[in-house]
Amino acid sequence: MRHSRTEVGRWRMLRQSQRRKTRWLEAQSRRNMRIHAIRKCIVNRQRTSLLFSIYDI
């Protein structure tokens, strides 16, 4: 069954926009993961420094 060029074009555009959205979401989640990792690292560093300061007293 043949489809008209406009139909095919519409599907292609839809698929493209969907792909763009999913890629954007993936990038966002990656960025968020990096932010979380950095924060966790900072918190852990603070915790360890606190522990060492307690033991020094």
C-alpha positions in Angstrom: 0.0 0.0 0.0 1.4 3.4 -1.1 1.2 6.4 1.1 1.3 10.0 -0.1 4.4 12.1 0.1 2.9 14.4 2.6 1.9 11.5 4.9 5.4 10.1 4.7 6.9 13.5 5.4 4.6 14.0 8.4 5.6 10.6 9.9 9.3 11.4 9.3 9.0 14.7 11.1 7.1 13.1 14.0 9.8 10.4 14.3 12.5 13.0 14.2 11.0 15.2 16.8 10.4 12.2 19.1 14.0 11.1 18.6 15.2 14.7 19.5 13.1 14.6 22.6 14.4 11.3 23.8 18.0 12.4 23.2 17.4 15.6 25.1 16.0 13.7 28.0 18.9 11.3 28.0 21.3 14.3 28.1 19.4 15.9 30.9 19.5 12.8 33.0 23.2 12.4 32.4 23.8 16.0 33.5 21.7 15.4 36.6 23.7 12.2 37.4 26.9 14.2 37.1 25.6 16.9 39.4 24.4 14.3 41.9 27.8 12.6 41.8 29.6 15.8 42.4 27.3 16.7 45.3 27.8 13.2 46.8 31.6 13.6 46.6 31.5 16.9 48.3 29.2 15.6 51.1 31.4 12.6 51.6 34.5 14.8 51.8 32.8 17.0 54.4 31.8 13.9 56.4 35.3 12.4 56.4 36.8 15.8 57.4 34.4 16.0 60.3 35.3 12.5 61.4 39.0 13.3 61.3 38.5 16.5 63.2 36.6 14.6 65.9 39.3 12.0 66.2 42.0 14.7 66.5 40.5 16.2 69.6 
